[in-house]
Amino acid sequence: MKILVTDGMDKKALAKLREMGHEVVEQFYAPEELGAALHDVDAVVVRSKTKVRANHIDEALGGSLKLIIRGGVGVDNIDVAYAESKGITVRNTPRASSQSVAELALAHMLSCARFISHAGYTMRMNLWEKKSYGKGIEICGKTIGIIGYGRIGGCLGAMCRALGMTVIAYGAHHEPGTFARDGVPYVSLDELLERSDFVSVHAPAADGPIINSDTIAKMKDGVVIINTSRGANLDEAALLEALDTGKVRAAGLDVWATEPSANAALYAHPHVSCTPHIGAQTGEAQERIGAEIVDIIGSFEK
């Protein structure tokens, strides 16, 4: 097959695809050029930067395209239903980056608890503001509510339990009072918001923000909010207001409403631990993603 890789891919996986006899083209295309490029390839591999929309699929119809692979978990940057209605298969790599994303969420939790991000920044500004950061909190003994208890949420839950936290979960398709496979109890969203000292979002992009002014109002005063899922799951204006009033103690954010983010008021806020969508950016995750893509293409050929 002729395979287009638009957003980069692990070099070992690229080499393996070529060893299998595939022609691999590595090139990013602007949105207005993507459809024409898809017309001439059998498969395309994207990450989060490339958006494959209905108009691109329309331009590709009549050509060779039969497989779209998202290297990562979410497929909201692909019009999946439309592609499949046109006979194009869409796949992703849901297992490969779970550990990496969960570890980053935990890192943001610790950063928020102890002001690590901003304290380090002020030291690099030649400031010694020890007293300003003297009221950190421990995460041991606290309750974390995980919204979306799938692969990533489950990984985070296991780490949090090991650190002495109480873990509760909310899943849109799970009844309150039932339990996940690891014994974590599912609760209603309202109960999770009311009980949690930390709230971490690991759900697919919803129709509207899961974290908004209404849901924040139901949370404890001084709650810590973590979002490593999708920027659309969080109302940035509502979060900024809650940070300024102190309703929200701190927030750890890896994903943003628009990327690159232009919301300097939020990412530069002293109580925000911020990263530029690097949840899956570890060497181990990239190797696993690449290997899973190779497996998908190998199975697809058969």
C-alpha positions in Angstrom: 0.0 0.0 0.0 0.9 3.6 -0.3 0.7 5.1 3.2 0.8 8.8 4.0 2.1 9.7 7.5 1.2 13.4 8.2 2.1 14.0 11.8 5.2 11.9 12.4 5.7 8.3 13.5 8.2 6.2 15.4 11.2 5.5 13.1 11.3 1.7 13.9 7.6 1.4 12.8 8.3 3.4 9.7 11.2 1.1 8.9 9.0 -2.0 9.6 6.3 -0.8 7.2 8.9 -0.3 4.4 10.3 -3.8 5.1 6.8 -5.1 4.6 6.9 -3.6 1.1 4.7 -0.5 1.7 5.5 2.9 0.2 5.6 5.4 3.1 5.4 9.1 2.5 6.0 11.4 5.4 4.5 14.8 4.8 2.1 17.2 6.5 -0.6 18.9 4.4 -2.5 22.1 5.1 -6.3 21.5 5.4 -6.9 22.9 1.9 -4.4 20.5 0.4 -5.2 17.3 2.4 -8.1 16.0 0.4 -6.2 15.9 -2.9 -3.3 14.1 -1.2 -5.6 11.5 0.3 -7.0 10.7 -3.2 -3.7 9.1 -4.1 -2.9 7.0 -1.1 -4.3 3.7 0.3 -3.9 4.6 3.9 -3.2 7.7 6.0 -1.8 7.8 9.6 -2.5 11.0 11.6 -2.0 12.2 15.1 -3.9 15.2 16.6 -2.6 17.9 14.3 -4.2 16.7 11.1 -8.0 16.9 10.9 -9.7 14.5 8.4 -13.1 16.0 7.7 -16.0 15.2 5.4 -14.8 17.5 2.7 -11.4 15.8 2.6 -13.1 12.4 2.4 -15.2 13.7 -0.5 -12.1 14.8 -2.4 -10.5 11.4 -1.8 -13.5 9.4 -3.1 -12.8 7.6 -6.4 -9.2 7.3 -5.4 -7.3 4.6 -3.4 -8.1 5.6 0.2 -9.5 2.8 2.3 -7.9 3.1 5.7 -7.5 6.0 8.2 -5.5 5.4 11.4 -5.3 7.8 14.3 -2.1 7.2 16.2 -3.6 7.8 19.7 -6.8 7.3 21.6 -9.4 9.9 20.5 -10.7 10.1 17.0 -12.6 13.4 17.3 -10.3 14.9 14.7 -11.7 12.5 12.1 -15.3 12.4 10.8 -15.5 8.7 11.6 -19.2 8.0 10.8 -18.9 9.8 7.4 -15.7 8.0 6.5 -17.2 4.6 7.3 -20.3 5.5 5.4 -18.1 5.8 2.3 -16.5 2.5 2.9 -13.3 3.8 4.5 -12.1 2.0 7.7 -11.1 4.1 10.7 -8.9 2.7 13.4 -7.0 4.1 16.4 -4.4 2.9 18.9 -6.2 3.0 22.3 -3.9 0.9 24.3 -0.5 2.4 23.4 -0.4 5.7 25.3 -2.5 5.0 28.4 0.4 4.7 30.8 2.1 7.9 29.5 -1.1 10.0 29.7 -2.0 8.7 33.2 1.5 9.4 34.5 1.3 13.0 33.1 -2.0 13.5 34.9 -0.4 12.3 38.1 2.5 14.7 37.5 0.1 17.6 37.2 -1.7 16.5 40.4 1.6 16.6 42.3 2.6 19.9 40.6 -0.8 21.5 41.6 -0.5 20.1 45.2 3.0 21.6 45.8 3.1 24.6 43.3 6.0 22.8 41.5 5.4 24.5 38.1 5.2 28.1 39.3 7.8 27.7 42.1 10.3 26.5 39.6 9.5 29.3 37.3 10.0 32.0 39.9 13.3 30.4 40.9 14.5 30.8 37.3 13.5 34.5 37.7 16.0 34.6 40.6 13.2 34.8 43.2 13.2 32.8 46.5 9.5 32.7 47.4 9.5 29.9 49.9 6.8 31.5 52.0 4.5 31.9 49.1 4.4 28.1 48.5 4.3 27.1 52.2 0.7 25.9 52.1 1.0 22.9 49.8 -1.2 19.8 50.3 -0.6 16.1 50.4 -2.4 13.9 48.0 -2.3 10.9 50.4 -5.7 10.6 52.1 -7.5 12.7 49.5 -10.3 11.6 47.2 -9.9 11.7 43.4 -12.9 11.6 41.1 -12.0 10.2 37.7 -14.5 11.1 34.9 -14.1 8.5 32.3 -12.7 5.3 33.8 -11.3 3.5 30.7 -7.8 2.5 30.0 -6.2 5.9 31.0 -8.5 6.5 33.9 -7.9 3.0 35.2 -4.1 3.5 35.0 -4.4 6.7 36.9 -6.7 5.1 39.5 -4.2 2.3 40.2 -1.4 4.9 40.8 -3.6 7.0 43.0 -4.6 4.0 45.1 -0.9 3.1 45.6 -0.3 6.7 46.9 -3.1 6.3 49.5 -5.9 8.1 47.7 -9.5 7.1 47.7 -10.7 6.6 44.0 -14.2 7.1 42.8 -15.3 7.1 39.1 -18.0 8.3 36.8 -18.8 6.7 33.5 -21.6 7.7 31.2 -22.4 4.1 30.5 -22.0 2.8 34.1 -24.7 2.8 36.8 -23.9 4.3 40.2 -23.4 1.6 42.7 -21.6 -0.7 40.3 -17.9 -1.3 40.3 -15.1 -1.3 37.8 -13.0 -4.4 37.3 -10.4 -3.2 39.8 -13.1 -2.6 42.5 -13.3 1.2 42.1 -16.9 2.3 42.7 -18.9 4.2 40.1 -20.9 7.1 41.4 -23.2 9.7 39.9 -21.5 12.8 38.4 -23.0 15.0 41.1 -21.7 12.7 43.9 -18.2 12.7 42.3 -18.1 16.5 42.1 -19.3 16.9 45.7 -16.8 14.4 47.2 -13.6 14.8 45.2 -10.6 16.8 46.3 -9.1 16.2 42.8 -11.1 15.8 39.6 -9.4 14.3 36.6 -11.1 14.1 33.2 -10.4 11.2 30.9 -13.5 11.1 28.7 -13.9 11.5 25.0 -14.9 14.9 23.7 -18.5 15.6 24.8 -21.2 17.7 23.1 -20.3 20.5 25.5 -17.8 21.1 28.3 -18.0 18.6 31.1 -16.2 21.0 33.4 -18.2 24.3 33.3 -19.5 26.9 35.7 -22.4 24.6 36.8 -20.2 21.6 37.5 -17.5 23.7 39.2 -20.1 25.2 41.5 -20.9 21.6 42.7 -17.3 20.9 43.6 -15.6 21.4 47.0 -13.9 24.7 47.6 -10.2 24.3 46.9 -10.7 21.5 44.4 -7.9 20.6 41.9 -8.9 20.0 38.3 -6.9 18.0 35.9 -7.6 17.7 32.2 -5.5 15.5 29.9 -8.4 14.4 27.7 -9.7 17.0 25.2 -9.7 20.8 25.5 -13.4 20.8 24.5 -14.2 19.1 27.8 -13.4 22.1 29.8 -14.8 25.7 29.7 -11.7 27.7 30.0 -13.4 31.0 30.9 -15.3 29.3 33.8 -12.1 27.7 35.1 -10.2 31.0 35.0 -12.9 32.7 37.0 -12.9 29.9 39.5 -9.1 30.1 39.8 -9.3 33.8 40.4 -12.0 33.5 43.1 -10.2 30.6 44.8 -13.1 28.1 44.3 -10.5 26.0 42.4 -7.2 25.7 44.1 -5.2 24.8 41.0 -5.5 23.2 37.6 -3.3 20.9 35.6 -3.9 21.2 31.9 -2.3 19.4 28.9 -5.1 20.0 26.4 -6.6 23.3 25.3 -9.7 24.7 23.5 -7.5 25.8 20.6 -4.0 24.4 20.0 -1.6 26.1 20.1 -3.4 27.8 23.0 -3.8 31.6 22.8 -5.3 31.8 26.3 -2.3 33.4 28.1 -4.5 34.4 31.0 -5.0 30.7 31.8 -1.7 29.1 31.0 0.2 31.8 32.7 -1.9 31.8 35.8 0.2 31.1 38.9 -2.1 28.2 39.9 -2.0 26.4 36.6 0.4 23.6 35.8 0.5 23.6 32.0 1.9 21.5 29.2 1.4 21.7 25.4 -0.5 18.4 24.7 2.4 16.1 25.5 0.4 13.3 27.2 1.5 10.6 24.7 5.0 12.1 24.1 7.2 9.5 25.7 9.6 7.3 23.8 7.8 4.2 25.2 4.4 5.4 24.1 5.6 6.3 20.6 7.1 2.9 20.1 3.9 1.2 21.2 1.8 3.5 19.0 4.1 2.7 16.0 3.9 -1.1 16.7 0.1 -1.0 17.0 -0.1 0.9 13.7 2.1 -1.7 12.1 -0.2 -4.5 13.5 -3.3 -2.7 12.2 -1.9 -2.4 8.7 -0.7 -6.0 8.8 -4.2 -7.2 9.8 -5.9 -4.9 7.4 -4.0 -6.4 4.4 -5.2 -9.9 5.4 
